[in-house]
Amino acid sequence: MRQQLAMQARKTWPAAEGSQRSGDKKKPILSLTQEFKSASLSLIRVIDESNPPMTIQPLPSRPREISVTEAVEPAYERVKLILFRPFDFSKWIIVGFCAWLAGLGDFAGRGGTGGFNPGSYHDHGTGEQPLEHFRNIYHRASDYFVLNMDWMIPVFILLTVVVLALWVGLVWLSCRGSFMWVHCVTGNLAEVERPWREFAGEARSLFWFRIGIGLAGMVVMLPMLVFLIANIVRMVMQGEADFAGMMLVAGLGLGLLLLSIFFAVIRKFTVDFVVPLMFLRRGTCVAAWRELKGLLVAHPGEFALYILFQIVLKVAIGMITLVAIIATCCLALCLLAVPFIGTVLLLPVLVFQRAYPLYYLAQYGPQYDVFAAAPSGQAI
């Protein structure tokens, strides 16, 4: 670089000096100024060529850390905003209706406390042991079925069809209500007709997905359950448990447990993330699941921690509900068992449970911020 500067200086400066010394050719001062300017520009050009402009590389940005606890506070604030600022009973009824509609078809934890009571068996003075009593009941039930199968089989088929039709109807209503529920929570709105109409296509896509997943679960798990019960009955009727039968029961039980967890996670991710993604993109359920799959592959640990934290939240909410039931001498339990009334009473909990995954999803980038897609002019 220094050599180039020196050569350029030797080429330009002598000309300027010679013009000053020449007595024969008197150049005006303006001409000397022009030559000096030309020499300066030449030097600047040489410097620019020797030192190309430096490209400033941006500093690598550190990816945002995903936290399962960060979404708790904004979800809690969303509960206060929607339900208590200000308190509006009519708004509670409308928002509660959307929450109740979204929860239809989800029978987990909605049954009563009735059922089999292991301590309710009495021999009534006959001296029968429990296993012997079970064998007698089994034989009597078998004989009764054989003698009346001509009408019991059609009745069983009819009941099966009715139950399946009821399940399909509840799932359809639940899918329509799911988008109404997200609409109310994200926009701080109490609307029914508008989201029912606008998200009809997305609800239809969600409906077919849930029906497909539900039927797949039945096809896979019902035969396993039948074999499990049949094997247990066989060992009870024999009066002893053989090793092969015990291994079969253990294997089928473990398989049913793992499948139950798998379908429960599918259901959880569909409600918590797929429905909001469909709400954002106005796309199909399969497309939303494909987008969620990319997040699951890129952040498996974060989503596993999310599931664990959801279990912690469920336990905490269950304990708070239990304390409320005990404090009201089971009056709260009676009210919570009433359809729709129980949903309205639990509305703060339900709003929190709906808002929390939305705020968690927003941590993965602004393109996942469901609140940004709230109805225009209505977002709070």
Secondary structure by P-SEA (a helix, b strand, c coil): caaaaaaaaaacaaaaaaaaacccccccaaaaaaaaaaaaaaaaaaaaaaccbbbbbccccccbbbbcccaaaaaaaaaaaaccccccaaaaaaaaaaaaaaaccccccccccccccccccccccccccaaaaaaaaaaaaaaaaaaccccaaaaaaaaaaaaaaaaaaaaaaaaaaaaaaaaaaaacccccccccccaaaaaaaaaaaaaaaaaaaaaccaaaaaaaaaaaaaaaaaccccaaaaaaaaaaaaaaaaaaaaaaaaaaaaaccaaaaaaaacccaaaaaaaaaaaaaacaaaaaaaaaaaaaaaaaaaaaaaaaaaaacaaaaaaaaccaaaaaaaaaaaaaaaaaaaaaaacccccccccccccccccc
